Amino acid sequence: MTPTETTETTEATTELAEQQAGHTHDHEHSHEHVHAPALNPELTREIEVEVAADEVSKAFKTVVKRYQKLARIPGFRAGKVPESLVRSKFAKEVRQEVLESLVGERFRQAIEEQKLRPVSEPQLLDLQLFDGQPLKFKAGFEVAPEFDVAGYESVRVARPEVTLTEEEYESELNRVLDAHATVEPVDEDRALVNGDWAEIQFRGEVKDLAQTVTEDGVANASAQEPITGDDVLIEIGGKNTLTAFNEALLGAKPGQELKFEVDYPADFGERRLAGQQVSYDVTVKAIKHKSFPERDAEFAKQLGNYESFEDFATKLREHAADRKKEALESQAKDKMLEELIGKYQFPVPESFVQQQVDARLDRGLRALAQQGMKAEDMRKLDFGRLRAAQRDQAINEVKVSMILDRIAEAEGIVVSEEDLDRELLMLSLQSREPLEALRERLAGDGGLDRIREQMRREKTGSVLYEKLSA
């Protein structure tokens, strides 16, 4: 975008760019977000566990004996290391193994007896472990909320009109033609007319709200860098050209110098100029004419594997129609999900929310990295502020997932092995990782189940849309 063009409102600017301010973050894309664990009090459950002293002693003895057999300590034959030496030299390791063997097993027993299903990692509280004494600990964790999705069939969402208009098709075609157009100088001695392209050089001074009077006249109270441009092309009468530039340049000739002011609207796309008044000095350097390619088979072949220009035009129309349908239906589905969120009120596990915040941040950071943001700029991001800005949306995304899971159960929606295989094949092609290696890795780290869950939710959303849209 240049200061000479109007803008359409879009969401192309990333959320992170709008929310950033400063946090230490070195980004090669192997980072982890580490945060103090938090639990939702409404969903937190706590259990107390006690293991008898004799069982604790037995566990210590078992671990110590194994260390006696495996330990290699100078001055002692293998398997002959004194128990007292093992207990002193490997005290930390022995205690950790006893903890893992007793705590994990007794925790599982306790939640099974109380019919509890944790959805977060347990947090151990008041842990007391000494050889010869009872093991005592408390464990806090979150459980899934109890809620009913009865009545979801009553939600209604308007089905959008997705037919591609002729105007929309022409706009798509013009974009393609414009991308392959050539700009050539106009040799004749004449003034700029609508349809011409003016090659200009400009310098703009942003007028400060606070100004002072000096010996040289009125001056801005604060120093701002001027806006400059050289060899900039502007379409006279173009729909994206600001009115002030059109009016000033229309009728001008090469070599002519112009002075005029531009009042930028408050919603102008370049923030520096939004709502500002800028005084411009402009020099017209040349008049140019844009030539578009012939709509023939030769041009179609330059664009791809098309038999004729008509073949290309047909494919372009189909592609544009599909994109419009997909975009509008995606918006309608989002509206449907918003209705479902509003219909069902329930608390969500904080652990899920934090995971979703991490996922949103990771996607945003990857996008910034792909756009060329450097590691030193990443370090300046305020991640505390970024996490807070992502929270509300993360909560809604967690709610949507839990609602869709319940509706999927009610509707009996499942993901077939064939559908899963197709998804894995696509992932394999995108990542260039062999299919079987990818499947084995995902099966090992739980990724396969997560993919299946997400596919089920997407399928449920599509089924619901067809069912609920009017």
N, C-alpha and C positions, 0 to 999 in steps of 0.2 A: 504494500500500500504506500502511496505517496500523499503528500499534503494536498494534492490537486484533485483527489478522488473521493467520492462519497462512499459509504460502506453500508453493507447490509448487516443486521444483527445476526451473529452466529455464536455457536458454542465451541468454536475451534480452539480458542485459548484454553489451555489446560487449567483445571481447578487448582493445581499446585502452584502454577504461576501467579494466580490471583491471590492465593492465601499465604504465600511464602513470606518469611521475614528473617530467619537465621538459626541453625543447630549444627553441631559437628557431625558430619556424615560423609565418610569416604565411600564412594560408590563404584565398585567394580561389578557389582551385581552378584556378590556372594554374601551380602550383609544379612544380619539378623536383627530384628527389633527386640530388645530385651527390656522389659518393663516390670515393675513390681506387680505381683499377682493381685488381682482384685476380684471379688465375688459379689454377686447381686444378693443383698440380704434377704430378699423375698424368696430366693431359690436356694439359699445356703442351708445345708444340713450338716450336722456335726455328730460324730460317733466317738465313744470312748472305748478303748480296747485295753485289756490287761492280759498278760501272759504270765503264767506261774513261774516262780523262781527256778524250780527244777528244770523246766523246759528251756529257760534262758541258759542255765549252766550247761545243759546238754548241747545246745546249739554252739556255745563257745567251745566246748571240748571237741566237737566234731570239726569245726573250722581249724582249731589249733592243731589237731592231729594231722589234718591234711597239709598244713604248712610245715609241720615237722618232717613229713615225707618228702616234700618238694623243695624245701629251703636248701640253698647252697651257701654255707657260711664257712670261711676259712677256719681250720682247726677242728672241724667236726665232719665225721663221715656222713654220707647221705642217709637220711632217715634217723640219725642219732642226735639231732639238735635238741638240747634240753627244752622242755616245755616253757620254763621260766624265761629263757632267752627269746623264744618265739613270741611270747606274750608282750615282752618289752620292746623288741625290735619291730614287730609288725602289729603293734597295738591298733593303729588307725585302720589298717587294712582288715584286720580280724573283726573289729567292731562294725565296719561297713558291711561285711559279708553277713554277719549275724543280723544286722538291721534288715538287709534285703531279704533274707530268708524268712524272718519272723514277721516283719511288718507287712510285707506284701501278702503273705498267706493269710494272716489274721484279719487284715483289712478286707480281703475278698470274702472271707467267712462272715464277717460282721455285716457287710452290706447285703449279702445273700439272705442272712437270717432276718434282717429288717426290711427286705424287699425294696432296697434302694438302688437306683441306677444313676451313678454319677455321670455327668457330661463334661466335667472338668477334671484336671489333675488334682488329686487330694493334697491339701496343705497340712503338714504335720505340725501339731501344736503340743507344747508341754511334754516333749519326748524325754523319757527317763529310761536309760539302758545301762545297767551295771551287772557284771557277772555275779551270780549268786543272789540277785534281787529281781523282783517281778518287773517285767517290761510294761510300762504304762505310756500311752499316748492318746492324743485326741487327733482326729482328722476332720478337716472341713472341706466341703466340696459343693458344687452346684448340681442341681437336678433339673430335668426338663420341666417346663411349666405345664400345668394341666389346663387345657382349654378345648372347647368343642367348636367345630366348624359348621354346625347345623345352620342351614339357611343360606349357604353360599350360592345356591341356585337362584336366589332372588336378586343378586347383583346384576345390573344391566350396564352395558357399555355400547356406545354408538359405533356402528361399523362405518368407517370413513369411505368416501368416494375415491377410489384408487386409480381410476382410468387416466391415462396420460393424455393431456390436452395437446393440441397441435402447437400451441404457443410454447409449451414446455419442451416438445420435441425440437422445435426450431431453435430454441435456446441451447439445447444440447448439441445440435448440429453446428451452430455458429461457434460454439466453444472449440470444437474440433477444427473447423476451418480457420479460426483465428490463430490457433496454435501453429498452424502450418503456413500462415500468411507471411509475405515479405514486405518490408517497408522500403520504399524507393524515394529519392528526392524529386521534387517538382522543379523543373528547369525554368518554366515561364515566370515572368515578372508579374506577380499578382498578389492580392491580399488573401488572408486566410478565410475560407468559407466552411460551412458545416460539412462534415465528412472528412476534412483534412486532418492531418496530424501535425501539430506544432512541436518543433524541437526547441526547447527553451533552456535558459540558465536562470536560476532565481536565488534570491536571498530574502529571507523573511525574518522580521523582528517581532517577537511576541510582546504585545503591549501589556505592561504591568498594571495592575489595579492601583498600585501606589506609585506615583511619579513625582519627580522633583524638578525644579527649574534651575538650570545651570547657565553659565555664560554662553554655552552653545545651544541653549533652548531647553525643551522638555526632554527629560531622560527617565528611564526606568529606575525605580528605587533599588531593585535587586538585579544582579547581573545574570542574564540567561544567554545560553549559547544560541546563535542565530541558526535558522533553518536554511540549509543550502542544497542546491541540486544543479547538476550540469548534464547536458545532453538528455534531458528528461522529455519523453514523448507524451503529448496530451491530445486526446481526440476532441476536436471542436464539435460541440453539440452532442458528444457522447453521453450515454445515460449515466455513466459513472464519473463524469467530470463535474466538479463543483460549478454552480451557476456563476459565481464571481469570476472564475477563470474563463468560462465560456464568454461572458459578456466583455471581459477585458481583451481577450485575444481575437475575437471575431472581427475581421476587417483589418487586423494588423499585418505588417509586412516584415520580412526578414531584416534584421538590423535595428528594428524599432525597439525603444526602451519604454517600459510601462511601469506605472506606480499605481497600486490599488490595495484595498484592504479586504480581508476575508474574515467574516464572523463564523467560527466553527460551531456546529450544534453541540449541545451538552453530551449527546450520545455518540459523538464521533469516535471511530474505531481506534485512532491513535490517541492514547490518553494524554499525552503532552499537549495536544492541540484542542482536546475536548473543552468546549465552552470558552475558548480563547479568541481574542481578536489579534490578527497578525497583519502587519504592514509589509507588503511585498515590493521588491524591485525585480522586474522581469525583463530579460532580453530575448527577443525572438531570433533564433539562430537560423532556422530553416523551415520550409514547408515540405512535408512528406506525404506520400500517398501509400496506402496499404493495399497490396494486391493479394487476392485470395486464389487458391488453387482451383483448377477446373474440376468439376464434379464428374470425373470419368473413371474408367477402369484402371488407368495408370495410377491415378491418385489412390484409388481403393487398394491397389496392391501395395502401395507404400504404407498403408495403415495396417495391413495384416493379410491373412489368407482369405481374401474375398474375391469372388469371381467377377464382380462388377460393382459399380458405385451403388446400384440399387440393392445389391446383396448386403453391402456395408450399411446402408441406410436402414434396411430392415432389421439387421442385428442391433444397430444402435438404438432403434425404437424399442425393441424387445428388452434390451438391457436397461434403458431408462425407465421403462414401464415397471420392470421387476424391482429396480431400486426404489421407485416411488412407492410401490405397493409394500415393500418390506419396511420402509421408513414410517409410513403412515400406520401400518398395522402394529409396528413396534410401539409407536406412541399410544395407540389405542389399548394395547396390552398393558403398558405402564399405567394408564388411567384405571384400568380394571384392577390392577394390583394395588393401586392407591385406595380404591374403594374397599378392597378386602382388608387392608391394613386398618382403615378407619372403622370397619365393622367389628373386628375382633380385638379386644383389649386384653393384653396379658404381658407379664414381665418376661424379659429375655435374659439368658445367661450372659453375664459380663464377659466370661471367657470367650464366648462366641463373638461378641461385639468387638473385643480387642483383636481377635483373629481377622475379622472382616476389615477393621481399620488398617491392620498390617497389609492385607491383600490390596486394599485401595491405594495405600501409599506406595506399595511396590509397583503397581501398574503405572501410577503417575510418575514415579522416579525413572522407570524404564523408558517411558515416553520422553521425559526430559533428556535422558542420556542419548536416546536416538536422535533427538533434535540438536544434539551437539553440546549440551551443557557439560562443562568441565568439572572435574572432581573438586577443585578449589571453590567453585561456585556452589556445589552440593553442600560443602561444609558450612556455607553461610545460611542455609535454610533453617528456619525455626521449627523444629519438628514437634515441639510441644504445642505450638499454635496449629500446625498442620493436623496433628492428631485430633485436636479439639474440633477443628473445622470439618473433619470427616465423620465425626461421631454420629450425628443425627441420621445421615444417610446410611451409615453402617447398621444402625439399629433397625431401620426400615428394611434393609436387605436381609438381615437375620430373621425378622418377622415374616417376610415374604417366603423365605425358604421353609420355615416351620409350618406356615399355613399351607403351602403347596404340598409339603410332605403329608400332612393330614388329609388333604383333599385327594391326593394320589391313592392313599389307602382306601378312602371312601369310594373312589371310582375304579379301583382295581387296576390302576395304571402301572405297567412294568416296562422295563427296557429289555429288549430281546438280545440274545447273544450276537445275532447278526448286526443289529444296530451298534452294539458296543465294538464289534470287530471293525466296522466301517469307520467309527470315530478314531480307533487306535491306528488304523491305516493312514488316515489323514494326518494325525499327530506325527506318525513315523515319517511321512513325506515332508512335513513342514520342518521337523527337527533334524532330518537326515540321520535318524537313529534307526538301526535295524529293528524291524517290527517285533521279533521275538525278544530281543534284548530290552526293548521298551516295555513290553508286556511283563517281563520278569521283574524289571526294576519297579514298575508301578504296583505290581502285586506284592512286592516286598515292603514298600513304604506306605501302603494304604492308599496310594494314588488311584488305583483301579476302582476302589469303592467310591472315592470322591467323584471320579468322572461319571460313574454310573448314577450316583445321586443327583449330580447336576443335570445329566441328560434326562432323568426322570422328572425333575422340576420343570425343565424347558418343555418337555412333552406335555406335562400337566397344564402348563400355562397355555399352550396351543389348543389343547382339548377344551379347556375352560373358555377360551376366547370364542371358539366356534359355537360353543353351547350358550354363552351368555350375551354375545353381541347381537344387537337388534338390527 
